[in-house]
Every structure is written in structure tokens, then in C-alpha cells.
Amino acid sequence: MAAPMKKFVSGLSFIKQRILLQNLRKRAIDFGNVKYCSQANHTSTEQNVEYEESTEEFKHVEKFLHAKMIPEPPQHVAYPTPSGWFPQTEEAKKLPYFIHRNRNHNMPVYLIKKGPLERIKILKVDGDLQLFSADLKEFLSRKHPSKEHYTQINEINNKVVVRGDYLQEVVEFLKEKGF
């Protein structure tokens, strides 16, 4: 008994898909690297075509392409800048955990509101997430001693979620650590 055919066109029944696949094989339709054709109609059509690669004209094309990387931010005289931005410090790299900046060189800290629930999501956390969570809880306990602070660690996605609206406190903690 043949193995069941996987659906490759959504919304079509198995029989219609089977008929469509047979018609494709008869007509020798080419899909990228896979060619459906019968052995009788199959002929090799390899041709050696000579071509010359010119890089001189590519400079005209480059100006239309998107930049692959966001450039490094310029050096400023004093930090934080008027917008509040500051670069990461060298001391942050010596810690057992590290928070990478996002592609725009900002801290990956987000306030998530779903109905009455408020959570702070910290992304791009590398290293010892348990220690990072413990240090963050200790910092929040010093700021708000009467409250219990809950964190959720996701080691697969490298993120830590804090229950409550502590956005300013978390950003202050990250600034203090040099991230």
C-alpha cells in the first residue's frame, strides 16, 4: 500500500490533488529543482553558456538596495544623549549574564498589557538567566519592599518576564548594570 500523500494544495480533496499531480507529471512542468515528467519525454537539456561577470555596473545597483546593517551610532561628547540613549559599558560584558541591544541599539525591554494584566518582557538575555532573575528580583525588592515580585524565565527564547508594571525600575536596573 502506498504512503498517504501530503496535502500540497490547501482546500483540495485528496482525489483532486492526485489528479492534479498526475497531470503535472504528464505535462513535464518544472518546479525549481524538481521536475515532474515521464521517462519517455525526459531529455537532457544542459547547455554550457559562457558569461562574463561585471562588477563595474553593480555600483549603480547598490544605491537601490536596502542597507543590510544599521550603522553604529556616532560617538557623543556626553551621555546620556538628549533622547536618553547611552551605549553599553565594558563592565556589563564581565557579568555572568548579558542583555544584547536590539537592532536599533535600544534596550529590548517592553511593557505588555493584556486587559488588566501588565508584564515587562526583557528579551535577548544571554548567560545565567537564573542569576539575572535573582538580581532583578533583589533590585525590585529594594525599590518596593512590601510587594512580592514574580518572574518567568524562558531559556529557549532567552527572555525574562516580570509580572507588574515596573518598566522604569527595570530600565534603571539595566542602566545600573551597564546594559
C-alpha positions as CSV (number, residue, x, y, z in Angstrom):
1,M,0.0,0.0,0.0
2,A,1.4,3.4,-0.9
3,A,2.1,6.0,1.7
4,P,-0.5,8.7,2.1
5,M,0.1,11.8,0.0
6,K,0.7,15.0,1.9
7,K,-1.5,17.9,1.1
8,F,0.3,20.3,-1.1
9,V,-2.7,22.5,-2.1
10,S,-4.9,23.6,0.7
11,G,-8.6,23.4,0.0
12,L,-8.5,20.5,-2.5
13,S,-9.6,17.0,-1.7
14,F,-7.1,14.0,-1.9
15,I,-8.6,12.8,-5.2
16,K,-8.3,16.2,-6.9
17,Q,-4.8,16.6,-5.7
18,R,-3.9,13.2,-7.0
19,I,-5.3,14.1,-10.4
20,L,-3.5,17.4,-10.4
21,L,-0.2,15.7,-9.6
22,Q,-0.7,13.2,-12.4
23,N,-1.4,16.0,-14.9
24,L,1.7,17.8,-13.8
25,R,3.8,14.7,-14.4
26,K,2.3,14.2,-17.8
27,R,3.0,17.8,-18.9
28,A,6.5,17.9,-17.5
29,I,6.1,21.1,-15.5
30,D,9.3,22.3,-13.9
31,F,9.1,23.5,-10.2
32,G,12.6,24.8,-9.2
33,N,14.8,21.8,-8.7
34,V,12.0,19.2,-9.0
35,K,10.9,18.3,-12.5
36,Y,7.8,16.2,-13.0
37,C,7.9,14.3,-16.3
38,S,7.6,10.8,-17.7
39,Q,10.7,8.8,-18.6
40,A,9.7,8.8,-22.3
41,N,9.6,12.6,-22.5
42,H,12.7,13.2,-20.4
43,T,15.6,14.7,-22.3
44,S,18.7,16.3,-21.0
45,T,18.9,20.0,-22.0
46,E,22.1,21.0,-20.3
47,Q,23.9,23.8,-22.2
48,N,27.2,25.3,-21.4
49,V,26.7,29.1,-21.6
50,E,29.6,31.4,-21.3
51,Y,29.1,34.6,-19.4
52,E,31.2,37.4,-18.0
53,E,30.7,38.8,-14.5
54,S,30.9,42.5,-14.4
55,T,31.2,44.3,-11.1
56,E,31.7,47.8,-12.6
57,E,27.9,48.3,-13.2
58,F,27.0,47.0,-9.8
59,K,27.7,50.3,-8.2
60,H,24.6,51.7,-9.8
61,V,22.5,48.9,-8.4
62,E,23.9,49.2,-4.8
63,K,22.3,52.5,-4.2
64,F,18.8,50.9,-4.7
65,L,19.5,48.0,-2.3
66,H,18.5,48.2,1.3
67,A,21.2,48.5,3.9
68,K,21.9,45.2,5.4
69,M,23.0,46.6,8.8
70,I,22.1,49.6,10.8
71,P,25.2,51.7,11.2
72,E,26.9,52.0,14.6
73,P,25.7,55.1,16.5
74,P,28.0,58.1,16.4
75,Q,30.2,59.0,19.4
76,H,28.8,61.8,21.6
77,V,30.5,64.1,23.9
78,A,28.3,63.3,26.9
79,Y,26.0,60.5,27.9
80,P,23.1,60.1,28.2
81,T,22.2,61.9,25.0
82,P,19.2,64.4,24.9
83,S,17.0,61.5,23.9
84,G,18.2,59.4,26.9
85,W,20.2,56.9,25.0
86,F,23.6,55.7,26.2
87,P,25.9,52.9,25.0
88,Q,26.7,49.7,26.8
89,T,29.6,49.7,29.2
90,E,32.6,47.4,29.3
91,E,31.7,46.3,32.9
92,A,28.5,44.8,31.5
93,K,30.5,42.3,29.5
94,K,32.2,41.0,32.6
95,L,28.9,39.9,34.3
96,P,27.7,36.2,34.0
97,Y,24.7,37.4,32.0
98,F,24.4,39.9,29.2
99,I,21.5,41.8,27.6
100,H,22.1,42.4,23.9
101,R,20.6,45.6,22.4
102,N,18.1,45.4,19.6
103,R,18.9,46.2,16.0
104,N,18.3,49.9,16.7
105,H,20.8,49.9,19.6
106,N,18.0,50.2,22.2
107,M,17.3,48.1,25.3
108,P,14.9,45.2,24.5
109,V,12.5,46.0,27.4
110,Y,8.8,46.1,26.6
111,L,5.6,46.7,28.5
112,I,2.9,44.1,27.6
113,K,-0.7,45.0,28.5
114,K,-3.4,42.3,28.1
115,G,-6.6,43.5,29.8
116,P,-5.8,44.2,33.4
117,L,-2.6,42.3,33.3
118,E,0.7,44.1,32.9
119,R,4.0,42.5,32.3
120,I,7.6,43.6,31.5
121,K,9.3,41.5,28.8
122,I,13.1,41.6,28.7
123,L,14.4,40.0,25.5
124,K,17.9,38.9,24.3
125,V,19.2,37.8,27.7
126,D,22.3,35.6,27.4
127,G,24.2,33.7,30.1
128,D,22.9,32.8,33.5
129,L,19.2,33.7,33.4
130,Q,18.6,32.4,36.9
131,L,21.1,34.8,38.3
132,F,19.8,37.7,36.2
133,S,16.3,37.0,37.5
134,A,17.5,36.8,41.1
135,D,19.4,40.1,40.8
136,L,16.4,41.7,39.2
137,K,14.1,40.5,42.0
138,E,16.5,41.8,44.6
139,F,16.6,45.2,42.9
140,L,12.8,45.3,42.7
141,S,12.5,44.2,46.4
142,R,14.7,47.2,47.4
143,K,12.5,49.6,45.4
144,H,9.2,48.0,46.5
145,P,9.8,46.1,49.8
146,S,6.1,45.5,50.5
147,K,5.4,43.6,47.3
148,E,6.2,40.1,46.1
149,H,7.9,40.0,42.7
150,Y,7.3,37.2,40.2
151,T,9.5,36.5,37.2
152,Q,9.2,33.9,34.5
153,I,12.3,32.6,32.7
154,N,12.2,31.3,29.2
155,E,15.6,29.8,28.5
156,I,14.7,28.7,25.0
157,N,13.8,32.2,23.8
158,N,16.3,33.9,26.1
159,K,13.7,36.2,27.8
160,V,12.6,37.1,31.3
161,V,9.0,38.3,32.0
162,V,8.3,40.3,35.2
163,R,4.7,40.5,36.5
164,G,3.6,44.1,37.0
165,D,4.3,47.5,35.6
166,Y,7.9,48.0,36.6
167,L,9.2,49.4,33.4
168,Q,11.1,52.4,34.9
169,E,12.6,50.2,37.6
170,V,13.8,47.5,35.1
171,V,15.3,50.1,32.9
172,E,17.0,51.7,35.9
173,F,18.4,48.3,36.9
174,L,19.8,47.7,33.4
175,K,21.4,51.1,33.4
176,E,22.9,50.4,36.7
177,K,24.4,47.2,35.4
178,G,25.7,48.9,32.3
179,F,23.4,47.4,29.7
